[in-house]
Amino acid sequence: MGLWTLLEGFLLLANALAILNEDRFLAPRGWSFSVVSANGRSKSLKGQLIGLINATQYLRVPLIVLNVIIIVVKLVSG
């Protein structure tokens, strides 16, 4: 497994986190950002994961650009 494959894997993981809808999917399971920030448990592992999900949702435009770059490189290189 090369570095390029590893970067593609991280990009796929970031895409998966970016498409999670907080209102429909995360909030009914208690994984909402407001629940964690209200309890003050942002230092826990659950709080850190929710913060990561929230951060990737704000970085959707750079993710789109990275996806386009990856697609173009895959098309050119075969």
The 8 nearest C-alpha neighbors of each residue, nearest first, counted from 0:
[[1, 4, 2, 5, 3, 6, 8, 7],
 [0, 2, 4, 3, 5, 6, 7, 8],
 [1, 3, 5, 4, 6, 0, 7, 8],
 [2, 4, 6, 1, 5, 7, 0, 8],
 [5, 3, 7, 1, 6, 2, 8, 0],
 [4, 6, 2, 8, 7, 3, 9, 1],
 [7, 5, 9, 3, 8, 4, 10, 2],
 [8, 6, 10, 4, 5, 9, 11, 3],
 [7, 9, 5, 11, 6, 10, 4, 12],
 [10, 8, 12, 6, 11, 7, 13, 5],
 [9, 11, 7, 13, 8, 12, 14, 6],
 [10, 12, 14, 8, 9, 13, 15, 7],
 [11, 13, 9, 15, 14, 10, 8, 16],
 [14, 12, 10, 16, 15, 11, 17, 9],
 [15, 13, 11, 17, 12, 16, 10, 18],
 [14, 16, 12, 13, 17, 18, 11, 19],
 [17, 15, 13, 14, 52, 18, 19, 12],
 [18, 16, 56, 14, 55, 15, 19, 13],
 [17, 19, 16, 15, 20, 14, 56, 13],
 [20, 18, 16, 17, 21, 24, 15, 25],
 [21, 19, 24, 23, 22, 18, 25, 17],
 [20, 22, 25, 24, 26, 23, 31, 19],
 [23, 21, 26, 20, 24, 25, 27, 31],
 [24, 22, 20, 21, 25, 26, 27, 19],
 [23, 25, 20, 21, 22, 26, 27, 19],
 [24, 26, 21, 30, 28, 31, 27, 22],
 [25, 27, 31, 29, 28, 30, 22, 21],
 [28, 26, 29, 25, 24, 23, 30, 22],
 [27, 29, 26, 25, 30, 24, 31, 23],
 [30, 28, 26, 27, 31, 25, 34, 35],
 [31, 29, 25, 26, 28, 49, 32, 34],
 [30, 32, 26, 34, 33, 25, 29, 21],
 [31, 33, 35, 34, 49, 36, 30, 50],
 [34, 32, 36, 31, 35, 37, 38, 30],
 [35, 33, 37, 31, 32, 36, 38, 29],
 [34, 36, 38, 32, 37, 33, 40, 46],
 [35, 37, 39, 33, 38, 34, 32, 41],
 [38, 36, 34, 35, 39, 33, 40, 32],
 [39, 37, 35, 40, 36, 34, 41, 33],
 [38, 40, 36, 37, 41, 35, 42, 34],
 [41, 39, 42, 38, 35, 43, 46, 36],
 [40, 42, 46, 43, 39, 35, 47, 36],
 [43, 41, 40, 46, 47, 44, 39, 45],
 [44, 42, 46, 45, 41, 40, 47, 48],
 [43, 45, 47, 46, 48, 42, 41, 49],
 [46, 44, 48, 43, 47, 49, 41, 30],
 [47, 45, 41, 43, 49, 44, 48, 42],
 [46, 48, 50, 44, 45, 49, 41, 43],
 [49, 47, 51, 45, 50, 46, 44, 52],
 [48, 50, 52, 46, 51, 47, 32, 53],
 [49, 51, 47, 53, 48, 52, 54, 46],
 [52, 50, 48, 54, 49, 53, 47, 55],
 [53, 51, 49, 55, 50, 54, 16, 48],
 [52, 54, 50, 56, 51, 55, 49, 57],
 [55, 53, 51, 57, 56, 52, 50, 58],
 [56, 54, 58, 17, 52, 57, 53, 51],
 [55, 57, 17, 53, 54, 58, 59, 52],
 [56, 58, 54, 55, 59, 53, 17, 60],
 [59, 57, 55, 56, 60, 61, 62, 54],
 [58, 60, 62, 61, 57, 56, 63, 55],
 [59, 61, 63, 62, 58, 64, 57, 65],
 [62, 60, 64, 63, 59, 58, 65, 66],
 [63, 61, 59, 65, 60, 64, 66, 58],
 [62, 64, 66, 60, 61, 65, 59, 67],
 [63, 65, 61, 67, 62, 66, 68, 60],
 [66, 64, 62, 68, 67, 63, 61, 69],
 [65, 67, 63, 69, 64, 68, 62, 70],
 [66, 68, 70, 64, 65, 69, 71, 63],
 [67, 69, 65, 71, 66, 70, 72, 64],
 [68, 70, 66, 72, 67, 71, 73, 65],
 [69, 71, 67, 73, 68, 72, 66, 74],
 [72, 70, 74, 68, 73, 69, 75, 67],
 [71, 73, 69, 75, 74, 70, 76, 68],
 [74, 72, 70, 76, 71, 75, 77, 69],
 [75, 73, 71, 77, 72, 76, 70, 69],
 [74, 76, 72, 73, 77, 71, 70, 69],
 [77, 75, 73, 74, 72, 71, 70, 69],
 [76, 74, 73, 75, 72, 71, 70, 69]]
